[in-house]
């Protein structure tokens, strides 16, 4: 399993994303945080990287994986 999980979450009213203890924030919207997390995941060059959104209710959803057929590396 990859250690390259880019987690997008809402914290104190602002969207952010984190990876390996490093947090990038704030983003004005969920979508902006997801786009930034995907961009960083692509730059990681980890073929197992993925972006996961953790919603306020603590449910999670994987929204991007490196291996996706439509991944424009």
N, C-alpha and C positions, 0 to 999 in steps of 0.2 A: 504494500500500500504506500502511496506517495505521502511525503511530508509537505508537499506544496499545496496546502489548502488555503485559499484566499477566502476569508470569511467576511461577508458583508452583513452589517447589523446596525440597528438603530440604538444610539447611546446618547442619553441626555438630550433628546430631541433632534439630533443630527445623525445622518447616515455616515458610516465609516467602513473601511475594510482593513483587515489585519492579516498578516502572514508571519509566522515564526516570531511572534512577539513585537513586530513592528506594525504600528497603526498609521494609516493615512486618513485624515479627516480635516475638516468636515466637508460633506457633500450636501448640496441643496436637495437632492432627491435620491430615492432608492436606485433609480435607473442610472444616475450619474456615478454613484458608487459602484454599481455593477460594471459599467463600462470601464471605469478606471481599474477595477480589480482584474477584469479580463485582459486589459492592456498589460498590466504587470505580470499576469500569469503567462502571457505569450512571451514576454521578455525573459522569463525565468528559464526558458529552454528545457523545462522538465516535461518529458512526454506524458507524465501522469498528473500534471497540474490540473486543478479544478477550482471553480468558483462556487461557493455555497452561500446561500442567503439564509440568515437566521432571522425569522420574523419575531416581532415582540412577544408572540404567544409561545415562543421557543420551538416552533416547528421549523424544520430545515428543508431546503430544496436546492439541489445541485442545478445550477443554471448554465454552466459551461464546463466542458471537459476538453482537454487537449486532443484526445483521440476522435473527437466528433468529425464525421466525414466532411462537414462544411467549414471546418476550421481553416481560416485563411492565413496560415503561417507565413 
